[in-house]
Amino acid sequence: MATWDADAETTHPLDFRLVHDTFVTMFWRVSLLNETVDWLRSHAYDVVEFDAGSWASDDDMYNDVALGLNFPDYFGRNLDALNDCMSDVASGDYGWHSDAAGLVIVLRSFDTFAAVDRRSAQIMLDIFARQARRAILIGYRIICLLQSNDPKLRFDPVGARPVMWNDAEWLDAKRGL
């Protein structure tokens, strides 16, 4: 179910708008993220949520992601192994129901983890973006939503695409700046 209605050129639904420019979208307002997640759930997306604010180390992140996405026991708990397992998730092998509209990965309080290990946070987002692009090529949708309590949070481009604020908060003034 990777394609959207080509005739809906000016009225694309929320899921299309989220992946139009990037597979990783940032949110500052928790209420807006919650509304988005509710909409995606109501449109048959599987949603897996993580409290990245509780990750005090890479090991915490690896353990939580492995559990949430049902990684196999042989998951090596490093960035290369994360990429390998996310490749399987992108293929629909595990981590979500492949008959769902798609998979939504929600990373709440991601700014906290980015402060703990900026390099791993950046690479993790790059992995999610690259695997989401791979998934869409074979008919699956993966969307990554990250919530930041820091309205100034920025990342380098991921999956050769920028990490962008959602369309309701992309103006700095909408984030109180």
C-alpha positions in Angstrom: 0.0 0.0 0.0 2.8 2.4 -0.8 1.0 4.6 -3.2 -1.4 7.5 -2.6 -4.2 8.8 -4.8 -2.6 10.8 -7.6 -5.9 12.7 -8.1 -5.7 14.2 -4.6 -3.1 16.6 -5.7 -4.1 19.5 -3.5 -5.8 17.6 -0.7 -3.3 14.9 0.2 -3.9 13.3 3.5 -1.7 13.7 6.6 0.4 10.5 5.9 1.3 11.8 2.5 2.3 15.2 3.8 4.5 13.6 6.5 6.6 11.7 3.9 6.4 14.2 1.1 9.8 15.7 1.9 11.3 13.4 4.5 10.6 10.1 6.3 11.6 11.6 9.6 9.5 14.5 10.9 10.0 16.5 14.1 7.3 17.8 16.5 7.6 20.2 19.4 4.1 20.3 20.7 3.1 17.0 22.3 -0.6 17.7 21.6 0.1 18.0 17.8 2.1 14.8 17.8 -0.7 13.0 19.7 -3.3 14.3 17.2 -1.0 13.0 14.3 -0.5 9.6 15.9 -4.3 9.3 16.6 -5.0 10.1 12.9 -2.4 7.5 11.7 -3.8 4.9 14.1 -7.4 5.6 12.9 -6.1 5.0 9.3 -4.8 1.5 10.0 -1.1 2.3 10.8 0.7 0.2 13.3 2.3 2.6 15.8 5.3 1.8 17.9 6.2 4.4 20.5 9.5 4.9 22.4 10.3 7.2 25.3 13.8 8.3 24.1 14.0 10.5 27.1 14.6 7.4 29.2 17.6 6.3 27.1 20.7 7.1 29.2 22.9 5.2 26.8 23.1 3.5 23.4 22.4 0.2 25.2 19.1 1.6 26.5 18.2 2.6 23.0 19.1 -0.7 21.5 17.2 -2.7 24.1 14.1 -0.6 23.8 14.0 -0.6 20.0 14.8 -4.3 19.8 11.9 -5.0 22.2 9.5 -2.6 20.5 10.1 -3.8 17.0 10.5 -7.5 17.9 14.1 -7.8 16.7 15.4 -11.4 16.8 17.6 -12.6 19.6 20.7 -12.4 17.5 20.4 -8.5 17.2 24.0 -7.3 17.8 23.1 -4.1 19.7 25.2 -1.7 17.5 24.4 0.7 14.7 25.3 -1.8 12.0 23.0 -4.4 13.5 20.3 -1.8 13.9 20.5 -1.1 10.2 20.4 -4.8 9.4 17.3 -5.4 11.5 15.6 -2.3 10.2 16.1 -3.6 6.7 14.1 -6.7 7.8 11.5 -4.4 9.3 11.3 -2.5 6.0 10.7 -5.8 4.2 7.8 -6.6 6.5 9.6 -9.6 8.1 8.9 -8.4 11.7 8.2 -5.3 13.8 4.8 -4.7 12.5 1.9 -6.2 10.7 2.6 -6.0 7.0 -1.1 -5.8 6.2 -1.3 -2.5 8.1 -1.3 0.7 6.2 2.2 1.2 7.4 4.5 1.4 10.4 4.9 4.6 12.4 7.9 4.9 14.8 7.4 7.6 17.4 10.4 8.8 19.3 9.3 11.0 22.2 11.7 13.4 24.0 14.3 12.5 21.4 16.2 15.7 22.3 17.2 14.1 25.6 18.8 11.1 23.8 20.4 13.4 21.3 22.1 15.2 24.2 23.4 11.8 25.5 24.8 10.6 22.2 24.4 13.0 19.3 26.3 10.7 16.9 24.1 7.7 17.6 20.9 9.8 17.5 21.9 11.2 14.0 22.8 7.8 12.6 19.7 6.2 14.1 17.5 8.7 12.2 19.6 8.2 9.1 18.9 4.4 9.3 15.2 4.9 9.8 15.0 7.3 6.9 17.0 5.1 4.5 15.0 2.0 5.5 11.7 3.9 5.1 12.8 4.9 1.6 13.7 1.2 0.9 10.3 0.1 2.3 8.3 2.4 0.0 10.1 1.0 -3.0 8.7 -2.4 -2.3 5.2 -1.3 -1.3 5.5 -0.6 2.4 5.2 2.7 4.4 7.4 3.6 7.4 7.1 7.0 9.0 9.3 8.2 11.8 8.0 11.0 14.1 10.3 12.5 16.7 9.2 14.8 19.4 11.6 17.3 20.9 11.2 19.5 24.0 13.9 21.7 22.5 12.3 23.9 19.7 15.8 24.7 18.4 16.8 21.1 17.8 18.3 20.5 14.4 19.8 17.5 12.6 21.9 17.0 9.6 20.0 15.6 6.6 19.1 11.9 6.9 18.6 9.5 4.1 20.0 12.3 2.0 16.9 14.4 3.1 16.6 17.0 5.8 14.9 16.3 9.1 12.1 18.9 9.0 9.6 20.3 11.4 5.9 19.3 10.7 3.9 21.7 8.5 2.1 23.2 11.4 5.3 24.1 13.3 7.9 24.7 10.6 7.9 28.5 11.3 10.1 29.3 14.3 7.3 31.5 15.7 5.0 28.5 15.9 7.5 27.0 18.3 7.8 30.1 20.5 11.0 31.3 19.0 
